[in-house]
């Protein structure tokens, strides 16, 4: 039934009061209070037998339930739990078969409910869900994902190789830089990325292949020293699958144009070659129409990022439930004073967090990025370190 007043009890009392005045018929009262005739007669009957106390809502649960657990069995469950505090409902239930016949033994769910009702169930820790990060192949706006790569090396006139580093926005195709280097290494790439970040801001993702110094198929999650720097800046490093340059096809297509403009023929030395690369960047961004952009130029479509480059790496606080450890100079974690868990040289001197999963399994994170698992039960030799695994074993 539906009541219109503040509480059901107030409406019940008001209904009886109106009925006692004899000014209204049952039909009129039912219509006014929006209740059925059987409900009205039931309230009147209860009032005549017990007075106003008869209007109180009665407990609907049955006094005796045919499937209710015997009280003696319930007491035994609590005694067994107090004796074996680390045991769960399944193990406690098995012990009951030694004391009672099978027909009196409740189900595992019932045993668990009895333990939970008496505060004897310890809630399990919910581990953090780790969502894998995939490249955004079809970005919807600028600075969602940038692509970066070294265009294949080529000889300059002085017989020294030039390695052009290119960085571009995947949505607008805007080419931030084409920087010639003598070698493909971390220091050179970081310096150029820093210049670009300071000028244009930072993206959400940076999509690269698996070549050095961007990624390594043999490393944890393919992360390198450069990847961990991106993570510290709040950028997700993402990678194409091995031997799949087509997954970054638009960047490879730009490289073809760069090669035609700057490497055939090449300049005499790196200084002259850089002038040629700069001319290509200016023409590519501001003059050359792009079919994928509706014959607009990348400069017409590009917007600056609203995420500025942090000159100082922001501090990161791990959750209190994690065990925070420093990666030693041997690229490993010291575990229980004399065991070692090998991570990667890219994390030397940095702090990682380990989250206990139970049964000796630990999950390792760098900041908010999942790295892998290790099983402390498998550490046997004090002189040999174990490695992280991508699978829970």
DACORNOR-V849177 format. One record per residue. N is the residue number from 1. RES is the residue in one letter. SS is DSSP state (H for helix, E for strand, L for the rest). PHI is phi in whole degrees, 0 to 359 (none if undefined). Layout:
n={N | N}
res={RES | RES}
ss={SS | SS}
phi={PHI | PHI}
This chain:
n={1 | 2 | 3 | 4 | 5 | 6 | 7 | 8 | 9 | 10 | 11 | 12 | 13 | 14 | 15 | 16 | 17 | 18 | 19 | 20 | 21 | 22 | 23 | 24 | 25 | 26 | 27 | 28 | 29 | 30 | 31 | 32 | 33 | 34 | 35 | 36 | 37 | 38 | 39 | 40 | 41 | 42 | 43 | 44 | 45 | 46 | 47 | 48 | 49 | 50 | 51 | 52 | 53 | 54 | 55 | 56 | 57 | 58 | 59 | 60 | 61 | 62 | 63 | 64 | 65 | 66 | 67 | 68 | 69 | 70 | 71 | 72 | 73 | 74 | 75 | 76 | 77 | 78 | 79 | 80 | 81 | 82 | 83 | 84 | 85 | 86 | 87 | 88 | 89 | 90 | 91 | 92 | 93 | 94 | 95 | 96 | 97 | 98 | 99 | 100 | 101 | 102 | 103 | 104 | 105 | 106 | 107 | 108 | 109 | 110 | 111 | 112 | 113 | 114 | 115 | 116 | 117 | 118 | 119 | 120 | 121 | 122 | 123 | 124 | 125 | 126 | 127 | 128 | 129 | 130 | 131 | 132 | 133 | 134 | 135 | 136 | 137 | 138 | 139 | 140 | 141 | 142 | 143 | 144 | 145 | 146 | 147 | 148 | 149 | 150 | 151 | 152 | 153 | 154 | 155 | 156 | 157 | 158 | 159 | 160 | 161 | 162 | 163 | 164 | 165 | 166 | 167 | 168 | 169 | 170 | 171 | 172 | 173 | 174 | 175 | 176 | 177 | 178 | 179 | 180 | 181 | 182 | 183 | 184 | 185 | 186 | 187 | 188 | 189 | 190 | 191 | 192 | 193 | 194 | 195 | 196 | 197 | 198 | 199 | 200 | 201 | 202 | 203 | 204 | 205 | 206 | 207 | 208 | 209 | 210 | 211 | 212 | 213 | 214 | 215 | 216 | 217 | 218 | 219 | 220 | 221 | 222 | 223 | 224 | 225 | 226 | 227 | 228 | 229 | 230 | 231 | 232 | 233 | 234 | 235 | 236 | 237 | 238 | 239 | 240 | 241 | 242 | 243 | 244 | 245 | 246 | 247 | 248 | 249 | 250 | 251 | 252 | 253 | 254 | 255 | 256 | 257 | 258 | 259 | 260 | 261 | 262 | 263 | 264 | 265 | 266 | 267 | 268 | 269 | 270 | 271 | 272 | 273 | 274 | 275 | 276 | 277 | 278 | 279 | 280 | 281 | 282 | 283 | 284 | 285 | 286 | 287 | 288 | 289 | 290 | 291 | 292 | 293 | 294 | 295 | 296 | 297 | 298 | 299 | 300 | 301 | 302 | 303 | 304 | 305 | 306 | 307 | 308 | 309 | 310 | 311 | 312 | 313 | 314 | 315 | 316 | 317 | 318 | 319 | 320 | 321 | 322 | 323 | 324 | 325 | 326 | 327 | 328 | 329 | 330 | 331 | 332 | 333 | 334 | 335 | 336 | 337 | 338 | 339 | 340 | 341 | 342 | 343 | 344 | 345 | 346 | 347 | 348 | 349 | 350 | 351 | 352 | 353 | 354 | 355 | 356 | 357 | 358 | 359 | 360 | 361 | 362 | 363 | 364 | 365 | 366 | 367 | 368 | 369 | 370 | 371 | 372 | 373 | 374 | 375 | 376 | 377 | 378 | 379 | 380 | 381 | 382 | 383 | 384 | 385 | 386 | 387 | 388 | 389 | 390 | 391 | 392 | 393}
res={X | X | X | X | X | X | X | X | X | X | X | X | X | X | X | X | X | X | X | X | X | X | X | X | X | X | X | X | X | X | X | X | X | X | X | X | X | X | X | X | X | X | X | X | X | X | X | X | X | X | X | X | X | X | X | X | X | X | X | X | X | X | X | X | X | X | X | X | X | X | X | X | X | X | X | X | X | X | X | X | X | X | X | X | X | X | X | X | X | X | X | X | X | X | X | X | X | X | X | X | X | X | X | X | X | X | X | X | X | X | X | X | X | X | X | X | X | X | X | X | X | X | X | X | X | X | X | X | X | X | X | X | X | X | X | X | X | X | X | X | X | X | X | X | X | X | X | X | X | X | X | X | X | X | X | X | X | X | X | X | X | X | X | X | X | X | X | X | X | X | X | X | X | X | X | X | X | X | X | X | X | X | X | X | X | X | X | X | X | X | X | X | X | X | X | X | X | X | X | X | X | X | X | X | X | X | X | X | X | X | X | X | X | X | X | X | X | X | X | X | X | X | X | X | X | X | X | X | X | X | X | X | X | X | X | X | X | X | X | X | X | X | X | X | X | X | X | X | X | X | X | X | X | X | X | X | X | X | X | X | X | X | X | X | X | X | X | X | X | X | X | X | X | X | X | X | X | X | X | X | X | X | X | X | X | X | X | X | X | X | X | X | X | X | X | X | X | X | X | X | X | X | X | X | X | X | X | X | X | X | X | X | X | X | X | X | X | X | X | X | X | X | X | X | X | X | X | X | X | X | X | X | X | X | X | X | X | X | X | X | X | X | X | X | X | X | X | X | X | X | X | X | X | X | X | X | X | X | X | X | X | X | X | X | X | X | X | X | X | X | X | X | X | X | X | X | X | X | X | X | X | X | X | X | X | X | X | X | X | X | X | X | X}
ss={L | L | L | L | L | L | L | H | H | H | H | H | H | H | H | H | H | H | H | H | L | L | L | L | L | H | H | H | H | H | H | H | H | L | L | L | H | H | H | H | H | H | H | H | H | H | H | H | H | H | H | H | H | H | H | L | L | L | L | L | L | L | L | L | L | L | L | L | L | L | H | H | H | H | H | H | H | H | H | H | H | H | H | L | L | L | L | L | H | H | H | H | H | H | H | H | L | L | L | L | L | H | H | H | L | L | L | H | H | H | H | H | H | H | H | H | H | L | L | L | L | L | L | L | L | L | L | L | L | L | L | L | L | L | L | L | L | L | L | L | L | L | L | L | E | E | E | E | E | E | L | L | L | E | E | L | L | L | L | L | E | E | E | E | E | E | E | E | E | L | L | L | L | L | E | E | E | E | E | E | E | L | L | L | L | H | H | H | H | H | H | H | H | H | H | H | H | H | H | H | L | L | L | L | E | E | E | E | L | L | L | L | L | L | L | L | L | L | L | H | H | H | L | L | H | H | H | H | H | H | H | H | L | L | L | E | E | E | E | L | L | L | L | L | H | H | H | H | H | H | H | H | H | H | H | H | H | H | H | H | H | H | L | L | L | L | L | L | L | H | H | H | H | H | H | H | H | H | H | H | H | H | H | H | H | H | L | L | L | E | H | H | H | L | L | E | L | H | H | H | H | L | L | L | L | L | L | L | L | L | L | L | L | L | L | L | L | L | L | L | L | L | E | E | E | E | L | L | L | L | L | E | E | E | E | L | L | L | E | E | E | E | L | L | H | H | H | L | L | L | E | E | E | E | E | E | E | E | L | L | E | E | E | E | E | E | L | L | E | E | E | E | E | E | E | H | H | H | L | L | L | L | L | L | L | E | E | L | E | L | L | L | L}
phi={none | 245 | 247 | 260 | 275 | 292 | 228 | 295 | 296 | 297 | 291 | 297 | 296 | 295 | 298 | 297 | 299 | 294 | 292 | 292 | 290 | 61 | 270 | 230 | 278 | 301 | 299 | 294 | 295 | 296 | 293 | 292 | 265 | 57 | 232 | 275 | 296 | 302 | 295 | 297 | 295 | 293 | 294 | 296 | 297 | 295 | 293 | 293 | 274 | 236 | 76 | 296 | 296 | 287 | 274 | 293 | 297 | 274 | 294 | 271 | 290 | 293 | 294 | 238 | 248 | 299 | 258 | 292 | 292 | 301 | 299 | 295 | 293 | 298 | 296 | 294 | 298 | 294 | 295 | 296 | 294 | 295 | 280 | 235 | 295 | 270 | 271 | 261 | 298 | 299 | 290 | 300 | 297 | 299 | 293 | 294 | 294 | 280 | 247 | 227 | 294 | 301 | 291 | 266 | 279 | 285 | 286 | 300 | 297 | 294 | 300 | 298 | 295 | 296 | 295 | 294 | 298 | 262 | 70 | 253 | 250 | 272 | 298 | 286 | 289 | 272 | 286 | 291 | 284 | 257 | 265 | 295 | 259 | 246 | 297 | 272 | 283 | 230 | 296 | 267 | 210 | 296 | 71 | 291 | 213 | 253 | 243 | 216 | 189 | 264 | 291 | 312 | 297 | 212 | 281 | 269 | 297 | 273 | 67 | 248 | 282 | 251 | 244 | 280 | 269 | 238 | 227 | 217 | 275 | 285 | 275 | 271 | 66 | 295 | 267 | 289 | 199 | 224 | 251 | 280 | 235 | 283 | 223 | 262 | 220 | 297 | 298 | 296 | 293 | 296 | 298 | 288 | 298 | 299 | 298 | 293 | 299 | 295 | 274 | 247 | 89 | 243 | 268 | 279 | 229 | 235 | 259 | 224 | 271 | 258 | 275 | 292 | 265 | 281 | 208 | 210 | 293 | 270 | 268 | 299 | 55 | 69 | 282 | 239 | 302 | 294 | 299 | 293 | 293 | 302 | 300 | 296 | 275 | 88 | 251 | 271 | 281 | 231 | 227 | 286 | 295 | 304 | 62 | 231 | 296 | 295 | 289 | 233 | 299 | 294 | 289 | 295 | 295 | 296 | 298 | 296 | 293 | 296 | 298 | 295 | 274 | 243 | 248 | 229 | 271 | 273 | 276 | 287 | 225 | 293 | 295 | 290 | 295 | 294 | 297 | 294 | 295 | 296 | 297 | 298 | 300 | 296 | 293 | 296 | 277 | 245 | 242 | 287 | 292 | 240 | 298 | 293 | 255 | 69 | 65 | 269 | 270 | 304 | 295 | 292 | 257 | 273 | 239 | 291 | 288 | 270 | 251 | 288 | 286 | 279 | 295 | 242 | 299 | 294 | 289 | 239 | 254 | 285 | 303 | 297 | 284 | 272 | 266 | 265 | 223 | 263 | 282 | 284 | 291 | 270 | 66 | 232 | 266 | 278 | 244 | 55 | 76 | 228 | 254 | 228 | 237 | 282 | 249 | 197 | 295 | 292 | 253 | 305 | 80 | 260 | 258 | 239 | 243 | 245 | 249 | 287 | 256 | 91 | 59 | 84 | 269 | 233 | 255 | 250 | 236 | 250 | 56 | 260 | 252 | 285 | 256 | 170 | 249 | 214 | 248 | 293 | 288 | 266 | 278 | 248 | 262 | 289 | 265 | 240 | 269 | 259 | 250 | 292 | 240 | 277 | 247 | 282 | 232}
